[in-house]
Amino acid sequence: MVRISILREAEADPAVDLPSYETLGAAGADLRANLALEDRVEGLELQPGARVLVPTGLRIAIPAGFEVQIRSRSGLALKHGVTLANAPGTIDSDYRGPVGVILINLGQGPFVVAHGARIAQMVVAPVLRAGFAEVDLLNTTKRGTGGFGSTGAG
C-alpha cells in the first residue's frame, strides 16, 4: 500500500472528512470541498460555462515514483454537467502546495458547491519516466499517420 501523507491547512474545517474510498473496489478516493469560512454557509455558486478553483483544505506528500490524478465524479457530470476543467488533473510527487479542484459547469443551470461536498476523486498511480531521443526516421506501423477517427467510426 502506498502512503499519502496529508496535512490540513490552518484555516481548513477539521470536520470535513479526509479523502476516502467509498467502496472496497473503488479506485478513487473522494475529495471534499473545504470552503473558506465566508463561503461555508451559502457555498460557491458556479454559473453555466464558469469554472472555479474549489479548495480542499489539504496538502499532500506523494512518494517519489507516484502521482495523484484528480478525476471528475460521474454523478456530478451526469446529473449537473459539472466536471473538471483539466481532466484528469495531475499532482506531482514533489508538489507540497494546497490541493484544489478546478470545476467547470457544462450544465444548463447554476450549481452550488456545498461545504463538505464530494467534488472529485483522487487516484494514486505509478509514474514511468521516459527518455527522449531525436531520430531521423520513425518505425512504421499498420495505422501509420492516421489520426482522429482513423481506426473506426467516431
N, CA, C and O atoms as a GROMACS GRO file, in nm:
protein
  616
    1MET      N    1   0.084  -0.118   0.000
    1MET     CA    2   0.000   0.000   0.000
    1MET      C    3   0.089   0.124   0.000
    1MET      O    4   0.186   0.132   0.075
    2VAL      N    5   0.054   0.220  -0.084
    2VAL     CA    6   0.124   0.348  -0.092
    2VAL      C    7   0.067   0.440   0.015
    2VAL      O    8  -0.054   0.448   0.033
    3ARG      N    9   0.154   0.509   0.085
    3ARG     CA   10   0.109   0.600   0.190
    3ARG      C   11   0.115   0.744   0.139
    3ARG      O   12   0.219   0.790   0.094
    4ILE      N   13   0.002   0.813   0.147
    4ILE     CA   14  -0.007   0.955   0.114
    4ILE      C   15  -0.021   1.031   0.245
    4ILE      O   16  -0.121   1.014   0.316
    5SER      N   17   0.075   1.113   0.278
    5SER     CA   18   0.068   1.194   0.399
    5SER      C   19  -0.016   1.317   0.372
    5SER      O   20  -0.004   1.379   0.266
    6ILE      N   21  -0.103   1.351   0.466
    6ILE     CA   22  -0.197   1.462   0.449
    6ILE      C   23  -0.179   1.562   0.562
    6ILE      O   24  -0.171   1.526   0.679
    7LEU      N   25  -0.174   1.690   0.524
    7LEU     CA   26  -0.167   1.799   0.620
    7LEU      C   27  -0.287   1.890   0.594
    7LEU      O   28  -0.308   1.935   0.482
    8ARG      N   29  -0.366   1.915   0.698
    8ARG     CA   30  -0.475   2.012   0.684
    8ARG      C   31  -0.418   2.153   0.693
    8ARG      O   32  -0.330   2.181   0.774
    9GLU      N   33  -0.468   2.240   0.609
    9GLU     CA   34  -0.427   2.379   0.615
    9GLU      C   35  -0.486   2.442   0.742
    9GLU      O   36  -0.587   2.395   0.794
   10ALA      N   37  -0.422   2.548   0.791
   10ALA     CA   38  -0.462   2.609   0.917
   10ALA      C   39  -0.609   2.652   0.918
   10ALA      O   40  -0.677   2.637   1.019
   11GLU      N   41  -0.658   2.706   0.806
   11GLU     CA   42  -0.795   2.757   0.801
   11GLU      C   43  -0.898   2.651   0.763
   11GLU      O   44  -1.018   2.680   0.756
   12ALA      N   45  -0.854   2.529   0.738
   12ALA     CA   46  -0.944   2.421   0.697
   12ALA      C   47  -1.036   2.379   0.812
   12ALA      O   48  -0.999   2.384   0.929
   13ASP      N   49  -1.155   2.337   0.775
   13ASP     CA   50  -1.253   2.286   0.871
   13ASP      C   51  -1.219   2.141   0.903
   13ASP      O   52  -1.229   2.056   0.814
   14PRO      N   53  -1.179   2.110   1.026
   14PRO     CA   54  -1.142   1.973   1.060
   14PRO      C   55  -1.259   1.875   1.058
   14PRO      O   56  -1.238   1.754   1.063
   15ALA      N   57  -1.382   1.926   1.052
   15ALA     CA   58  -1.499   1.839   1.047
   15ALA      C   59  -1.520   1.778   0.907
   15ALA      O   60  -1.595   1.682   0.893
   16VAL      N   61  -1.454   1.834   0.805
   16VAL     CA   62  -1.465   1.779   0.670
   16VAL      C   63  -1.376   1.655   0.662
   16VAL      O   64  -1.258   1.659   0.698
   17ASP      N   65  -1.435   1.546   0.615
   17ASP     CA   66  -1.362   1.419   0.608
   17ASP      C   67  -1.240   1.427   0.518
   17ASP      O   68  -1.238   1.501   0.420
   18LEU      N   69  -1.139   1.350   0.553
   18LEU     CA   70  -1.023   1.332   0.466
   18LEU      C   71  -1.065   1.249   0.346
   18LEU      O   72  -1.172   1.188   0.348
   19PRO      N   73  -0.982   1.244   0.240
   19PRO     CA   74  -1.016   1.159   0.125
   19PRO      C   75  -1.042   1.016   0.172
   19PRO      O   76  -0.974   0.964   0.261
   20SER      N   77  -1.143   0.954   0.109
   20SER     CA   78  -1.177   0.818   0.150
   20SER      C   79  -1.233   0.740   0.032
   20SER      O   80  -1.297   0.795  -0.057
   21TYR      N   81  -1.208   0.609   0.036
   21TYR     CA   82  -1.265   0.518  -0.063
   21TYR      C   83  -1.403   0.479  -0.012
   21TYR      O   84  -1.418   0.432   0.101
   22GLU      N   85  -1.504   0.498  -0.095
   22GLU     CA   86  -1.641   0.475  -0.051
   22GLU      C   87  -1.684   0.329  -0.061
   22GLU      O   88  -1.779   0.288   0.006
   23THR      N   89  -1.615   0.250  -0.143
   23THR     CA   90  -1.644   0.106  -0.151
   23THR      C   91  -1.512   0.031  -0.156
   23THR      O   92  -1.407   0.090  -0.180
   24LEU      N   93  -1.517  -0.100  -0.132
   24LEU     CA   94  -1.395  -0.182  -0.133
   24LEU      C   95  -1.328  -0.184  -0.269
   24LEU      O   96  -1.206  -0.195  -0.278
   25GLY      N   97  -1.406  -0.175  -0.376
   25GLY     CA   98  -1.349  -0.180  -0.510
   25GLY      C   99  -1.320  -0.046  -0.573
   25GLY      O  100  -1.280  -0.040  -0.689
   26ALA      N  101  -1.339   0.062  -0.500
   26ALA     CA  102  -1.320   0.196  -0.555
   26ALA      C  103  -1.173   0.221  -0.589
   26ALA      O  104  -1.085   0.195  -0.507
   27ALA      N  105  -1.147   0.271  -0.709
   27ALA     CA  106  -1.012   0.308  -0.750
   27ALA      C  107  -0.976   0.448  -0.702
   27ALA      O  108  -0.859   0.478  -0.678
   28GLY      N  109  -1.076   0.533  -0.687
   28GLY     CA  110  -1.053   0.671  -0.647
   28GLY      C  111  -1.107   0.700  -0.508
   28GLY      O  112  -1.214   0.651  -0.470
   29ALA      N  113  -1.034   0.781  -0.434
   29ALA     CA  114  -1.078   0.828  -0.303
   29ALA      C  115  -1.146   0.963  -0.322
   29ALA      O  116  -1.092   1.051  -0.390
   30ASP      N  117  -1.263   0.980  -0.264
   30ASP     CA  118  -1.337   1.104  -0.282
   30ASP      C  119  -1.270   1.220  -0.209
   30ASP      O  120  -1.228   1.209  -0.094
   31LEU      N  121  -1.263   1.333  -0.280
   31LEU     CA  122  -1.214   1.459  -0.224
   31LEU      C  123  -1.334   1.547  -0.195
   31LEU      O  124  -1.431   1.548  -0.271
   32ARG      N  125  -1.326   1.622  -0.087
   32ARG     CA  126  -1.438   1.706  -0.046
   32ARG      C  127  -1.400   1.854  -0.048
   32ARG      O  128  -1.284   1.891  -0.026
   33ALA      N  129  -1.499   1.937  -0.074
   33ALA     CA  130  -1.480   2.082  -0.070
   33ALA      C  131  -1.462   2.124   0.075
   33ALA      O  132  -1.539   2.086   0.162
   34ASN      N  133  -1.360   2.203   0.100
   34ASN     CA  134  -1.336   2.260   0.232
   34ASN      C  135  -1.325   2.410   0.210
   34ASN      O  136  -1.216   2.464   0.193
   35LEU      N  137  -1.440   2.474   0.211
   35LEU     CA  138  -1.451   2.613   0.168
   35LEU      C  139  -1.399   2.711   0.272
   35LEU      O  140  -1.387   2.680   0.391
   36ALA      N  141  -1.368   2.830   0.223
   36ALA     CA  142  -1.328   2.939   0.312
   36ALA      C  143  -1.443   2.970   0.406
   36ALA      O  144  -1.559   2.947   0.372
   37LEU      N  145  -1.412   3.020   0.524
   37LEU     CA  146  -1.512   3.046   0.627
   37LEU      C  147  -1.631   3.126   0.574
   37LEU      O  148  -1.745   3.096   0.606
   38GLU      N  149  -1.604   3.227   0.492
   38GLU     CA  150  -1.711   3.313   0.442
   38GLU      C  151  -1.801   3.245   0.338
   38GLU      O  152  -1.908   3.296   0.307
   39ASP      N  153  -1.758   3.129   0.284
   39ASP     CA  154  -1.837   3.058   0.183
   39ASP      C  155  -1.906   2.933   0.237
   39ASP      O  156  -1.982   2.868   0.165
   40ARG      N  157  -1.882   2.899   0.363
   40ARG     CA  158  -1.929   2.770   0.415
   40ARG      C  159  -2.081   2.760   0.426
   40ARG      O  160  -2.136   2.651   0.410
   41VAL      N  161  -2.150   2.868   0.453
   41VAL     CA  162  -2.295   2.861   0.470
   41VAL      C  163  -2.365   2.855   0.334
   41VAL      O  164  -2.450   2.768   0.313
   42GLU      N  165  -2.332   2.945   0.244
   42GLU     CA  166  -2.402   2.952   0.115
   42GLU      C  167  -2.337   2.869   0.006
   42GLU      O  168  -2.401   2.842  -0.096
   43GLY      N  169  -2.211   2.827   0.023
   43GLY     CA  170  -2.141   2.751  -0.080
   43GLY      C  171  -2.089   2.841  -0.190
   43GLY      O  172  -2.100   2.963  -0.182
   44LEU      N  173  -2.032   2.779  -0.292
   44LEU     CA  174  -1.981   2.852  -0.409
   44LEU      C  175  -2.076   2.828  -0.525
   44LEU      O  176  -2.094   2.714  -0.567
   45GLU      N  177  -2.135   2.934  -0.578
   45GLU     CA  178  -2.225   2.917  -0.693
   45GLU      C  179  -2.144   2.919  -0.822
   45GLU      O  180  -2.060   3.006  -0.846
   46LEU      N  181  -2.171   2.819  -0.904
   46LEU     CA  182  -2.099   2.803  -1.030
   46LEU      C  183  -2.200   2.815  -1.143
   46LEU      O  184  -2.283   2.726  -1.164
   47GLN      N  185  -2.194   2.926  -1.216
   47GLN     CA  186  -2.286   2.952  -1.326
   47GLN      C  187  -2.251   2.864  -1.447
   47GLN      O  188  -2.137   2.820  -1.458
   48PRO      N  189  -2.347   2.838  -1.537
   48PRO     CA  190  -2.315   2.762  -1.658
   48PRO      C  191  -2.201   2.826  -1.735
   48PRO      O  192  -2.200   2.947  -1.757
   49GLY      N  193  -2.105   2.744  -1.776
   49GLY     CA  194  -1.989   2.792  -1.850
   49GLY      C  195  -1.877   2.846  -1.764
   49GLY      O  196  -1.768   2.874  -1.814
   50ALA      N  197  -1.901   2.861  -1.635
   50ALA     CA  198  -1.799   2.916  -1.545
   50ALA      C  199  -1.716   2.805  -1.482
   50ALA      O  200  -1.757   2.689  -1.480
   51ARG      N  201  -1.601   2.843  -1.434
   51ARG     CA  202  -1.515   2.749  -1.362
   51ARG      C  203  -1.467   2.815  -1.233
   51ARG      O  204  -1.461   2.938  -1.222
   52VAL      N  205  -1.433   2.730  -1.137
   52VAL     CA  206  -1.389   2.780  -1.007
   52VAL      C  207  -1.289   2.682  -0.948
   52VAL      O  208  -1.300   2.561  -0.968
   53LEU      N  209  -1.191   2.737  -0.876
   53LEU     CA  210  -1.096   2.654  -0.803
   53LEU      C  211  -1.154   2.630  -0.664
   53LEU      O  212  -1.167   2.722  -0.584
   54VAL      N  213  -1.190   2.504  -0.638
   54VAL     CA  214  -1.252   2.468  -0.510
   54VAL      C  215  -1.142   2.416  -0.417
   54VAL      O  216  -1.072   2.321  -0.450
   55PRO      N  217  -1.128   2.479  -0.300
   55PRO     CA  218  -1.026   2.432  -0.206
   55PRO      C  219  -1.068   2.303  -0.136
   55PRO      O  220  -1.186   2.280  -0.112
   56THR      N  221  -0.969   2.221  -0.105
   56THR     CA  222  -0.994   2.100  -0.026
   56THR      C  223  -0.943   2.116   0.117
   56THR      O  224  -0.974   2.034   0.204
   57GLY      N  225  -0.865   2.221   0.141
   57GLY     CA  226  -0.809   2.242   0.274
   57GLY      C  227  -0.694   2.149   0.306
   57GLY      O  228  -0.651   2.139   0.420
   58LEU      N  229  -0.642   2.080   0.202
   58LEU     CA  230  -0.539   1.980   0.223
   58LEU      C  231  -0.412   2.010   0.145
   58LEU      O  232  -0.415   2.077   0.042
   59ARG      N  233  -0.303   1.960   0.198
   59ARG     CA  234  -0.175   1.950   0.128
   59ARG      C  235  -0.135   1.804   0.142
   59ARG      O  236  -0.164   1.741   0.244
   60ILE      N  237  -0.069   1.750   0.040
   60ILE     CA  238  -0.034   1.608   0.046
   60ILE      C  239   0.113   1.587   0.008
   60ILE      O  240   0.173   1.668  -0.062
   61ALA      N  241   0.168   1.477   0.056
   61ALA     CA  242   0.302   1.434   0.018
   61ALA      C  243   0.289   1.298  -0.048
   61ALA      O  244   0.246   1.201   0.013
   62ILE      N  245   0.327   1.293  -0.174
   62ILE     CA  246   0.317   1.172  -0.256
   62ILE      C  247   0.457   1.113  -0.268
   62ILE      O  248   0.552   1.187  -0.297
   63PRO      N  249   0.472   0.984  -0.247
   63PRO     CA  250   0.606   0.924  -0.259
   63PRO      C  251   0.662   0.938  -0.402
   63PRO      O  252   0.586   0.941  -0.499
   64ALA      N  253   0.793   0.947  -0.414
   64ALA     CA  254   0.859   0.951  -0.544
   64ALA      C  255   0.818   0.826  -0.622
   64ALA      O  256   0.804   0.717  -0.566
   65GLY      N  257   0.798   0.844  -0.752
   65GLY     CA  258   0.758   0.732  -0.837
   65GLY      C  259   0.608   0.718  -0.850
   65GLY      O  260   0.560   0.626  -0.915
   66PHE      N  261   0.532   0.810  -0.787
   66PHE     CA  262   0.386   0.808  -0.795
   66PHE      C  263   0.334   0.947  -0.827
   66PHE      O  264   0.406   1.046  -0.816
   67GLU      N  265   0.210   0.953  -0.867
   67GLU     CA  266   0.137   1.077  -0.887
   67GLU      C  267  -0.002   1.057  -0.831
   67GLU      O  268  -0.042   0.944  -0.803
   68VAL      N  269  -0.076   1.165  -0.815
   68VAL     CA  270  -0.218   1.157  -0.784
   68VAL      C  271  -0.291   1.222  -0.901
   68VAL      O  272  -0.262   1.335  -0.939
   69GLN      N  273  -0.385   1.147  -0.957
   69GLN     CA  274  -0.470   1.200  -1.064
   69GLN      C  275  -0.601   1.245  -1.001
   69GLN      O  276  -0.662   1.172  -0.922
   70ILE      N  277  -0.645   1.364  -1.037
   70ILE     CA  278  -0.773   1.416  -0.991
   70ILE      C  279  -0.873   1.397  -1.105
   70ILE      O  280  -0.852   1.447  -1.215
   71ARG      N  281  -0.979   1.326  -1.076
   71ARG     CA  282  -1.078   1.291  -1.179
   71ARG      C  283  -1.216   1.338  -1.135
   71ARG      O  284  -1.244   1.356  -1.017
   72SER      N  285  -1.302   1.358  -1.234
   72SER     CA  286  -1.437   1.402  -1.204
   72SER      C  287  -1.519   1.289  -1.143
   72SER      O  288  -1.486   1.171  -1.156
   73ARG      N  289  -1.626   1.328  -1.078
   73ARG     CA  290  -1.722   1.232  -1.024
   73ARG      C  291  -1.833   1.216  -1.127
   73ARG      O  292  -1.891   1.314  -1.173
   74SER      N  293  -1.862   1.094  -1.163
   74SER     CA  294  -1.958   1.068  -1.270
   74SER      C  295  -2.098   1.120  -1.236
   74SER      O  296  -2.170   1.165  -1.325
   75GLY      N  297  -2.138   1.114  -1.110
   75GLY     CA  298  -2.269   1.163  -1.071
   75GLY      C  299  -2.284   1.312  -1.093
   75GLY      O  300  -2.388   1.358  -1.139
   76LEU      N  301  -2.181   1.389  -1.059
   76LEU     CA  302  -2.186   1.534  -1.083
   76LEU      C  303  -2.192   1.565  -1.232
   76LEU      O  304  -2.264   1.656  -1.275
   77ALA      N  305  -2.118   1.489  -1.310
   77ALA     CA  306  -2.116   1.512  -1.455
   77ALA      C  307  -2.252   1.480  -1.516
   77ALA      O  308  -2.304   1.559  -1.595
   78LEU      N  309  -2.310   1.366  -1.480
   78LEU     CA  310  -2.437   1.324  -1.540
   78LEU      C  311  -2.554   1.410  -1.492
   78LEU      O  312  -2.634   1.456  -1.573
   79LYS      N  313  -2.564   1.430  -1.363
   79LYS     CA  314  -2.681   1.500  -1.306
   79LYS      C  315  -2.676   1.651  -1.321
   79LYS      O  316  -2.780   1.716  -1.333
   80HIS      N  317  -2.555   1.709  -1.321
   80HIS     CA  318  -2.544   1.855  -1.318
   80HIS      C  319  -2.456   1.913  -1.428
   80HIS      O  320  -2.453   2.035  -1.446
   81GLY      N  321  -2.384   1.829  -1.503
   81GLY     CA  322  -2.292   1.881  -1.604
   81GLY      C  323  -2.167   1.941  -1.544
   81GLY      O  324  -2.097   2.018  -1.610
   82VAL      N  325  -2.136   1.907  -1.419
   82VAL     CA  326  -2.019   1.962  -1.350
   82VAL      C  327  -1.906   1.860  -1.359
   82VAL      O  328  -1.922   1.744  -1.320
   83THR      N  329  -1.793   1.905  -1.411
   83THR     CA  330  -1.678   1.816  -1.432
   83THR      C  331  -1.551   1.895  -1.405
   83THR      O  332  -1.556   2.006  -1.353
   84LEU      N  333  -1.437   1.838  -1.440
   84LEU     CA  334  -1.310   1.906  -1.421
   84LEU      C  335  -1.269   1.980  -1.547
   84LEU      O  336  -1.288   1.929  -1.658
   85ALA      N  337  -1.214   2.098  -1.531
   85ALA     CA  338  -1.167   2.175  -1.646
   85ALA      C  339  -1.037   2.117  -1.701
   85ALA      O  340  -1.003   2.142  -1.817
   86ASN      N  341  -0.965   2.042  -1.622
   86ASN     CA  342  -0.836   1.985  -1.663
   86ASN      C  343  -0.833   1.836  -1.632
   86ASN      O  344  -0.746   1.788  -1.560
   87ALA      N  345  -0.928   1.764  -1.688
   87ALA     CA  346  -0.941   1.621  -1.653
   87ALA      C  347  -0.847   1.533  -1.732
   87ALA      O  348  -0.841   1.547  -1.854
   88PRO      N  349  -0.772   1.443  -1.670
   88PRO     CA  350  -0.752   1.445  -1.525
   88PRO      C  351  -0.644   1.545  -1.487
   88PRO      O  352  -0.552   1.572  -1.564
   89GLY      N  353  -0.658   1.599  -1.369
   89GLY     CA  354  -0.552   1.684  -1.314
   89GLY      C  355  -0.443   1.595  -1.256
   89GLY      O  356  -0.470   1.483  -1.214
   90THR      N  357  -0.323   1.644  -1.255
   90THR     CA  358  -0.210   1.567  -1.202
   90THR      C  359  -0.145   1.642  -1.088
   90THR      O  360  -0.118   1.762  -1.099
   91ILE      N  361  -0.120   1.571  -0.978
   91ILE     CA  362  -0.040   1.626  -0.869
   91ILE      C  363   0.090   1.547  -0.867
   91ILE      O  364   0.089   1.425  -0.848
   92ASP      N  365   0.200   1.616  -0.887
   92ASP     CA  366   0.332   1.554  -0.892
   92ASP      C  367   0.383   1.524  -0.752
   92ASP      O  368   0.340   1.585  -0.654
   93SER      N  369   0.475   1.430  -0.743
   93SER     CA  370   0.525   1.386  -0.613
   93SER      C  371   0.605   1.494  -0.540
   93SER      O  372   0.621   1.485  -0.418
   94ASP      N  373   0.654   1.594  -0.610
   94ASP     CA  374   0.731   1.698  -0.542
   94ASP      C  375   0.651   1.824  -0.511
   94ASP      O  376   0.708   1.924  -0.465
   95TYR      N  377   0.518   1.823  -0.535
   95TYR     CA  378   0.432   1.938  -0.505
   95TYR      C  379   0.385   1.930  -0.360
   95TYR      O  380   0.342   1.824  -0.315
   96ARG      N  381   0.394   2.040  -0.288
   96ARG     CA  382   0.350   2.043  -0.149
   96ARG      C  383   0.252   2.156  -0.121
   96ARG      O  384   0.224   2.185  -0.005
   97GLY      N  385   0.200   2.219  -0.223
   97GLY     CA  386   0.105   2.328  -0.205
   97GLY      C  387  -0.036   2.279  -0.182
   97GLY      O  388  -0.060   2.159  -0.174
   98PRO      N  389  -0.130   2.373  -0.171
   98PRO     CA  390  -0.269   2.336  -0.146
   98PRO      C  391  -0.327   2.256  -0.263
   98PRO      O  392  -0.298   2.282  -0.379
   99VAL      N  393  -0.410   2.158  -0.229
   99VAL     CA  394  -0.480   2.080  -0.332
   99VAL      C  395  -0.613   2.149  -0.359
   99VAL      O  396  -0.696   2.166  -0.270
  100GLY      N  397  -0.631   2.189  -0.484
  100GLY     CA  398  -0.757   2.250  -0.527
  100GLY      C  399  -0.810   2.174  -0.646
  100GLY      O  400  -0.734   2.108  -0.717
  101VAL      N  401  -0.940   2.183  -0.668
  101VAL     CA  402  -1.006   2.114  -0.778
  101VAL      C  403  -1.071   2.218  -0.868
  101VAL      O  404  -1.152   2.298  -0.823
  102ILE      N  405  -1.034   2.217  -0.997
  102ILE     CA  406  -1.090   2.314  -1.092
  102ILE      C  407  -1.217   2.255  -1.151
  102ILE      O  408  -1.212   2.169  -1.239
  103LEU      N  409  -1.332   2.301  -1.102
  103LEU     CA  410  -1.461   2.255  -1.152
  103LEU      C  411  -1.510   2.349  -1.261
  103LEU      O  412  -1.486   2.470  -1.255
  104ILE      N  413  -1.579   2.293  -1.360
  104ILE     CA  414  -1.644   2.371  -1.464
  104ILE      C  415  -1.788   2.322  -1.477
  104ILE      O  416  -1.815   2.202  -1.469
  105ASN      N  417  -1.878   2.416  -1.497
  105ASN     CA  418  -2.020   2.384  -1.510
  105ASN      C  419  -2.058   2.383  -1.658
  105ASN      O  420  -2.072   2.488  -1.720
  106LEU      N  421  -2.074   2.264  -1.713
  106LEU     CA  422  -2.118   2.249  -1.852
  106LEU      C  423  -2.268   2.227  -1.860
  106LEU      O  424  -2.322   2.200  -1.967
  107GLY      N  425  -2.334   2.240  -1.747
  107GLY     CA  426  -2.478   2.219  -1.740
  107GLY      C  427  -2.558   2.340  -1.784
  107GLY      O  428  -2.503   2.441  -1.828
  108GLN      N  429  -2.690   2.327  -1.772
  108GLN     CA  430  -2.784   2.430  -1.816
  108GLN      C  431  -2.811   2.536  -1.709
  108GLN      O  432  -2.846   2.650  -1.742
  109GLY      N  433  -2.796   2.500  -1.583
  109GLY     CA  434  -2.828   2.593  -1.475
  109GLY      C  435  -2.715   2.606  -1.377
  109GLY      O  436  -2.616   2.534  -1.385
  110PRO      N  437  -2.730   2.699  -1.281
  110PRO     CA  438  -2.628   2.718  -1.179
  110PRO      C  439  -2.615   2.593  -1.092
  110PRO      O  440  -2.710   2.517  -1.075
  111PHE      N  441  -2.496   2.574  -1.036
  111PHE     CA  442  -2.469   2.463  -0.945
  111PHE      C  443  -2.400   2.520  -0.823
  111PHE      O  444  -2.308   2.602  -0.836
  112VAL      N  445  -2.442   2.478  -0.706
  112VAL     CA  446  -2.379   2.525  -0.582
  112VAL      C  447  -2.290   2.415  -0.526
  112VAL      O  448  -2.335   2.303  -0.501
  113VAL      N  449  -2.164   2.450  -0.506
  113VAL     CA  450  -2.069   2.359  -0.441
  113VAL      C  451  -2.084   2.381  -0.291
  113VAL      O  452  -2.048   2.487  -0.239
  114ALA      N  453  -2.136   2.282  -0.223
  114ALA     CA  454  -2.159   2.292  -0.079
  114ALA      C  455  -2.032   2.257  -0.002
  114ALA      O  456  -1.950   2.177  -0.046
  115HIS      N  457  -2.018   2.319   0.113
  115HIS     CA  458  -1.906   2.290   0.202
  115HIS      C  459  -1.914   2.143   0.245
  115HIS      O  460  -2.018   2.098   0.293
  116GLY      N  461  -1.805   2.070   0.227
  116GLY     CA  462  -1.800   1.929   0.264
  116GLY      C  463  -1.847   1.833   0.156
  116GLY      O  464  -1.839   1.712   0.174
  117ALA      N  465  -1.897   1.886   0.044
  117ALA     CA  466  -1.948   1.800  -0.065
  117ALA      C  467  -1.834   1.727  -0.134
  117ALA      O  468  -1.723   1.779  -0.146
  118ARG      N  469  -1.863   1.605  -0.179
  118ARG     CA  470  -1.766   1.529  -0.258
  118ARG      C  471  -1.762   1.590  -0.398
  118ARG      O  472  -1.863   1.594  -0.468
  119ILE      N  473  -1.644   1.639  -0.439
  119ILE     CA  474  -1.632   1.715  -0.563
  119ILE      C  475  -1.547   1.648  -0.669
  119ILE      O  476  -1.557   1.684  -0.787
  120ALA      N  477  -1.465   1.553  -0.631
  120ALA     CA  478  -1.375   1.486  -0.726
  120ALA      C  479  -1.325   1.360  -0.660
  120ALA      O  480  -1.354   1.333  -0.544
  121GLN      N  481  -1.248   1.284  -0.736
  121GLN     CA  482  -1.183   1.167  -0.677
  121GLN      C  483  -1.035   1.170  -0.712
  121GLN      O  484  -0.995   1.220  -0.817
  122MET      N  485  -0.956   1.115  -0.624
  122MET     CA  486  -0.812   1.111  -0.648
  122MET      C  487  -0.769   0.965  -0.661
  122MET      O  488  -0.804   0.880  -0.580
  123VAL      N  489  -0.690   0.941  -0.766
  123VAL     CA  490  -0.638   0.808  -0.794
  123VAL      C  491  -0.487   0.814  -0.784
  123VAL      O  492  -0.423   0.895  -0.851
  124VAL      N  493  -0.430   0.729  -0.702
  124VAL     CA  494  -0.284   0.721  -0.688
  124VAL      C  495  -0.233   0.625  -0.795
  124VAL      O  496  -0.284   0.514  -0.808
  125ALA      N  497  -0.133   0.668  -0.872
  125ALA     CA  498  -0.084   0.586  -0.983
  125ALA      C  499   0.068   0.593  -0.992
  125ALA      O  500   0.128   0.695  -0.961
  126PRO      N  501   0.129   0.481  -1.034
  126PRO     CA  502   0.274   0.483  -1.055
  126PRO      C  503   0.309   0.567  -1.178
  126PRO      O  504   0.229   0.581  -1.270
  127VAL      N  505   0.428   0.621  -1.177
  127VAL     CA  506   0.476   0.705  -1.287
  127VAL      C  507   0.599   0.640  -1.349
  127VAL      O  508   0.693   0.604  -1.278
  128LEU      N  509   0.597   0.626  -1.479
  128LEU     CA  510   0.715   0.583  -1.553
  128LEU      C  511   0.775   0.704  -1.620
  128LEU      O  512   0.704   0.781  -1.685
  129ARG      N  513   0.904   0.723  -1.606
  129ARG     CA  514   0.971   0.835  -1.674
  129ARG      C  515   1.036   0.782  -1.799
  129ARG      O  516   1.095   0.674  -1.799
  130ALA      N  517   1.026   0.857  -1.904
  130ALA     CA  518   1.079   0.817  -2.034
  130ALA      C  519   1.206   0.894  -2.065
  130ALA      O  520   1.229   1.004  -2.014
  131GLY      N  521   1.286   0.836  -2.150
  131GLY     CA  522   1.398   0.908  -2.209
  131GLY      C  523   1.354   0.955  -2.347
  131GLY      O  524   1.275   0.887  -2.412
  132PHE      N  525   1.400   1.066  -2.391
  132PHE     CA  526   1.360   1.122  -2.520
  132PHE      C  527   1.482   1.133  -2.609
  132PHE      O  528   1.585   1.186  -2.568
  133ALA      N  529   1.469   1.084  -2.732
  133ALA     CA  530   1.581   1.085  -2.826
  133ALA      C  531   1.530   1.127  -2.963
  133ALA      O  532   1.434   1.071  -3.015
  134GLU      N  533   1.596   1.223  -3.020
  134GLU     CA  534   1.561   1.266  -3.155
  134GLU      C  535   1.620   1.166  -3.255
  134GLU      O  536   1.735   1.124  -3.242
  135VAL      N  537   1.538   1.130  -3.356
  135VAL     CA  538   1.581   1.034  -3.458
  135VAL      C  539   1.552   1.093  -3.597
  135VAL      O  540   1.481   1.192  -3.609
  136ASP      N  541   1.608   1.031  -3.699
  136ASP     CA  542   1.585   1.077  -3.836
  136ASP      C  543   1.461   1.013  -3.898
  136ASP      O  544   1.405   1.067  -3.994
  137LEU      N  545   1.418   0.898  -3.845
  137LEU     CA  546   1.308   0.824  -3.904
  137LEU      C  547   1.239   0.741  -3.797
  137LEU      O  548   1.306   0.684  -3.710
  138LEU      N  549   1.106   0.734  -3.802
  138LEU     CA  550   1.030   0.650  -3.708
  138LEU      C  551   0.998   0.517  -3.773
  138LEU      O  552   0.986   0.508  -3.895
  139ASN      N  553   0.985   0.413  -3.692
  139ASN     CA  554   0.944   0.283  -3.747
  139ASN      C  555   0.801   0.294  -3.800
  139ASN      O  556   0.725   0.381  -3.756
  140THR      N  557   0.763   0.207  -3.891
  140THR     CA  558   0.629   0.212  -3.950
  140THR      C  559   0.536   0.117  -3.875
  140THR      O  560   0.579   0.019  -3.814
  141THR      N  561   0.406   0.149  -3.882
  141THR     CA  562   0.301   0.065  -3.822
  141THR      C  563   0.186   0.054  -3.921
  141THR      O  564   0.180   0.130  -4.018
  142LYS      N  565   0.097  -0.039  -3.897
  142LYS     CA  566  -0.021  -0.056  -3.982
  142LYS      C  567  -0.106   0.072  -3.983
  142LYS      O  568  -0.156   0.111  -4.087
  143ARG      N  569  -0.121   0.135  -3.869
  143ARG     CA  570  -0.201   0.257  -3.860
  143ARG      C  571  -0.134   0.374  -3.930
  143ARG      O  572  -0.200   0.456  -3.993
  144GLY      N  573  -0.004   0.381  -3.918
  144GLY     CA  574   0.070   0.490  -3.983
  144GLY      C  575   0.036   0.626  -3.925
  144GLY      O  576   0.039   0.644  -3.803
  145THR      N  577   0.003   0.721  -4.012
  145THR     CA  578  -0.024   0.859  -3.968
  145THR      C  579  -0.172   0.885  -3.948
  145THR      O  580  -0.212   1.000  -3.926
  146GLY      N  581  -0.255   0.781  -3.954
  146GLY     CA  582  -0.400   0.800  -3.933
  146GLY      C  583  -0.427   0.860  -3.797
  146GLY      O  584  -0.382   0.809  -3.695
  147GLY      N  585  -0.500   0.968  -3.797
  147GLY     CA  586  -0.526   1.041  -3.674
  147GLY      C  587  -0.667   1.024  -3.622
  147GLY      O  588  -0.721   0.913  -3.622
  148PHE      N  589  -0.726   1.131  -3.580
  148PHE     CA  590  -0.857   1.131  -3.516
  148PHE      C  591  -0.962   1.058  -3.598
  148PHE      O  592  -0.992   1.096  -3.712
  149GLY      N  593  -1.017   0.952  -3.539
  149GLY     CA  594  -1.124   0.876  -3.605
  149GLY      C  595  -1.076   0.781  -3.712
  149GLY      O  596  -1.160   0.722  -3.782
  150SER      N  597  -0.948   0.762  -3.730
  150SER     CA  598  -0.897   0.682  -3.842
  150SER      C  599  -0.910   0.531  -3.818
  150SER      O  600  -0.896   0.452  -3.911
  151THR      N  601  -0.937   0.491  -3.693
  151THR     CA  602  -0.944   0.347  -3.666
  151THR      C  603  -1.087   0.295  -3.660
  151THR      O  604  -1.109   0.179  -3.627
  152GLY      N  605  -1.184   0.379  -3.691
  152GLY     CA  606  -1.323   0.335  -3.690
  152GLY      C  607  -1.418   0.453  -3.684
  152GLY      O  608  -1.375   0.568  -3.683
  153ALA      N  609  -1.546   0.423  -3.679
  153ALA     CA  610  -1.648   0.527  -3.673
  153ALA      C  611  -1.635   0.605  -3.545
  153ALA      O  612  -1.613   0.549  -3.438
  154GLY      N  613  -1.650   0.738  -3.557
  154GLY     CA  614  -1.647   0.824  -3.439
  154GLY      C  615  -1.515   0.859  -3.400
  154GLY      O  616  -1.497   0.931  -3.302
   0.00000   0.00000   0.00000
